[in-house]
């Protein structure tokens, strides 16, 4: 069976989407399901192409056992809409821009990431770039919840276990 291809998208691909890529990868690994997925992230803008994730994003992710240091920012390409089965937007603005860029037949693949965590009480993963460390921790809480919900949705599992040690 071919892997399910998932693309996480934010504005610049240095904070939210690399953290989502890393957290979802870890959650899938913990469940022994990583071989069922191809996981990537990208940004709408081209400002950070080739750069590693923001050092604050790396530090926050590392504090939760997720290493995103080897990731490199890239921009969403037209081909991504054909290549990926699911394109997950971090916020409403990202969602609107992705739908505007996507070919008509690919728009159904584009969804808000937090659709998979309705219990968190928000539809947008806020951009922590201009804030402090606490913003990155909050974003990781949202990403963790949505990653578990996404994996449960894609695998038909009712519940994906909570983070080890939590």
N, C-alpha and C positions, 0 to 999 in steps of 0.2 A: 504494500500500500504506500502510495506517495505521501510524503509528509505534508502537513498543513503549514502553509507559508503565511507568516504573520509579520506585518510591518507596523511599528509604533512610530507615530509622527508628532513632532512639536515644531516650534518655530525655528530654532537654530540647531537642533540635534546635539546640544552639549549639556542639557540638564535633564528634563523630564523623559524624553524618549530613550536616551541611553540607560537611564535608571530603570525604565519599564522593561527594556530588552533584557537587562541583567537580572532583574527580579523575576520576570517570567521564566527565564532560563533556569534559575535556581529552583523555583517552585516545581517546574516540570522535572528537573533532575531529582528532587526530593521524592517525587511520586514515581520515579522510574519510567517516565514517559518522554524524556527528552528526544529520543529517536523518532518520535511522531511529529516533530515540529522543525521548521526552518524559521529562525527568528532574526529579525534585523530591525534597525531604526534609521530614521532619516529626518531631515528638517525641511521646512518650506523655503527658507532663505539660504543664501550661499555664503554668508558672512564667515562661517566657521569651518568650511570644507577642509578636511584633512587634520583638524585639531582633535586632541583628546577631549573627553568630557571635562567640564568645569571642575576645578580642584575641589570645590565644596561638594559637588555631586559625588565625586569619587570618594571623598572622606565619609560622607553620610552613608553611601552604599557599603563601603568597606566596614563600617561600624555594625552592619547587619549581615556581614559575611558574604557580600556580593562584590566581586572585583570587576569594575567596568573600565579599568585603566587601558586595556588594549583596544578599546573601541576607537573609531575614527569617524568624525562627523562627515556626513554626505548629504546631498540635497535630493529630495524626491525627484525621480525621473518619470517621464511619461510611461516608460516600459514597466515601472513598478505596478501600475494599475492592472497590467496583464499578468505579471509574474506572481503577485501575492494574492492569496485567497481572502485575506482579511486585512484591512488598513484601518488602524485604530488611532483616532485623533485625541489629543490630550485636552482640547477645549473646543468651545463652540466656534471660535474664530478659525482655528485649524480645520475643523470639520467643514465649514463653509468654503474655505479656500481649496481644500482637497476636492470637494464636490465640483467646484468651478473648474478645476484643472483636469478632472477625470473625464474619460470618454463616457458617454451616456450609459453604455452597457456595464461599466465598472462601478457606477455609483452605489449599487447595492452592497458592495464589499466594504464600503466606508462607514464606520460606526464610531460613536463616542466611546472611548475606553471605559469610562465610568458607568456605562450601561451595564457592565458586569459586576458592579458593586452598588446597587440601588440603595442599600442600607446606609451609605456614607452621608447621604443628605445633600449632595452637590452633583452637578453634571460636569463641572470643569476641574481638571487638575491645574491648580494655579502655577504660574511661572515663578519659581523662586529666585530667579537670576538677580533681581535688584534688592533682595532682602537678605536676612541673616541666616545662620545655620538652622534655626528653628523652622524656617520655611522649607528647607530640604527634608527635614525629619517629617514634617506634615505631609509633604508630597510623597515621601516613601510610604507612609501609612496608607494613603489613598491607592498608590500603585500596588502595594502588597494585597490589599483587599480586592482590587480589580483583577489582579493576576490570578488569585485563587478562584474568583468567580469565573474568569475566562477559561481556566483549565477545567473547572467543573462543567461548564457549558459545552466545551469541545469534546470532552471525554464521556459525558453522560453520568459522571459521578455526582452524587447528591452533594457531597461535601469534600473539599480538599483540606487535608489536615493543616492546622496552624503551624506557623514557623517553629522549628525545633527550639526548645528552651523557653518558649513563650507560654 
